Amino acid sequence: MTRTDTREEQRDRVLMERIARGDKEALASLYDRYAAAAFGVASKICGTRTLAEDAVQEAFLSIWRRPGSYNPQRGSVTSYLFGAVHNKAVDAIRHEQSLRRREQAMTDRPEGSGGEEVVEAAWLSVRRVQVRTALQRLSKVQRDALQMAYFEGVTYAEVAERLGIPLGTAKTRIRDGMIQLRALLSASGVEE
Amino acid sequence: MTHQELQDLIPAYALDALGPQEEMELRAHLASCDDCQALLAPLAETAGALALAAPPVTPPPRLRERILSGAEPEPQLTPAPLPRRPVWPRVAGVLAAAAVVLMAVANVLLINSLNERERQLEEQGRLVDVLASGSPNPRPMVAAERNPEASGQIFVAKDAQSAAVVMTGLPQASQGVYQLWLVRDGRPTPLDSFQPDASGAAVVYVQANLAAMGGMAVTLEERPALPAPRGPAVLRTA
C-alpha cells in the first residue's frame, strides 16, 4: 500500500470511529469522499438510477446503524463500504428479477454516466487506474467471469450458464481470476 | 460439502456470487474455520477494489439529503398502510401458554455485506451450536391463511437457553417488518424483528430461557418493537 493510500485509509478509519459515536458529519464526510465511486458501481450493477440510489442509501445507512460491524482488523473501510454497496445493489437486482426491465432501463442510462466530468480525489483516481490496469492483465476468460459475477450481480452458476461452460469451470475462473487480481493489485500497491 | 468444496466457494462468496443455499452453508462453516476466514479477508479486499473498475458517477444531491435525513439515532422505518384487523386473539388462542423471559438477539439475513457478515458469522456460529445441540424434532410453524407458502421450524438448543427459528416462503415486506413473538400465558412478548432475504428465507437466533416454551408466532408489523401485535399473522406454531 502506498503512503498516500495509508494516509487516506487512516482518514477513513477516523471517520468510521466518529460514525460509531453517532457523528453525522462524519457520515457526510464519508459520503462525500466515496459517493461518486459508490454510485458508479451501483449504477453499473443496477442499470437504473432509482435502484442505484436505493442501494447506495441502504449501504450508507447500514453503516450508520451498525458501525460496530466494521472490523478494522479485517480490511479497509473502502472494501467494507463498496462491499456493502455491491451487496445492496445485487440484492436489489436479484429481488427485482427483472432482466428485461433492466435491459430496457439501460437505454435510459442514469444521467451523469455519459462522460460527465466527475470530481474525484487524485489518489482515488490513481487507484482506479491501477485496478483497471490489473483487470486488463487478467486472461480474458477470467476477466469475463469476474466482471459478469461482480457487475451483473449473478451467481457463478449463472455465469456458467451464460457462458455455456461447466459449473466447475466457472468456479475455477472466478477463483483464479480473484487470486490473480489480488496478486496484481498487491504488486501495484493497491492492497497490502 | 467437504472442507475443500467449501473453501473453493470463497472467491465467489467474496463477489456475492453464491446461491442462497451455498452461501448459508459457507457462512456456517466460516464461523468455525479460521483458515477459511483468513482466505476470505484478502479476497474481500480484492472484491472491494473491483468497485473502482466501474466509472464514477456523480449522484444527485437528493441522495445525500436522503441519507443524512435517514441517519437518525433510531432506525427510521416507513410506516405502511397495513390492515389492522384484530388477528392476535385468534393466533393467541392457538398458541399454548408458556412462561418464558426472552431476549432477542439478532436476525440473520442470507445476503449481506461482507463486514456485516462478520458480525453475523458469530451469530451463525451460535446458530450452528443450537442446531447441533437441538432436539431431533424441531417444532414446526405453519402459515396463516394469507401466506400459504410460508413455513418455519424452531430448533431449541438442548439446554433450552436458545433457539434458532428458520423460516422460508416469506413474502418481501417492502413496507414494514416481520416480528417474531413468544406467547406467555396467552400474551405475546416481542422477540426480534427481521426481514427475509431475497429468496424469502430468514433465520432468527433467540437467546432466552425456553424450558417451558409454548409457542411462537410471526406477524407483519408497521414498525419493530411494538409492545403487542397489531399486524396480520404470518406464521404460528402448529
Interface residues (C-beta under 8 A of the other chain):
Chain A: G22 K24 L27 A28 Y31 D32 A35 A36 A37 A38 F39 G40 V41 S43 K44 I45 R49 E53 V56 Q57 A59 F60 L61 S62 W64 R65 R66 G68 S69 Y70 N71 R74 G75 S76 T78 S79 Y80 L81 F82 G83 A84 V85 H86 N87 K88 V90 D91 R94 H95 P110 E111 G112 S113 E116 V118 V119 E120 L124 R127 R128 V131 R132 L135 L146 Q147 A149 Y150 F151 G153 V154 T155 Y156 A157 V159 K171 I174 R175 G177 M178 I179 L181 R182 L185 V190 E191
Chain B: D8 L9 I10 P11 A12 A14 L15 D16 A17 L18 G19 A41 P42 L43 A44 E45 T46 A47 G48 A49 L50 A51 L52 A53 A54 P55 P56 V57 T58 P59 P60 L63 R64 R66 I67 L68 G70 A71 P73 P75 I111 N112 S113 L114 N115 E116 E118 R119 Q172 D197 A198
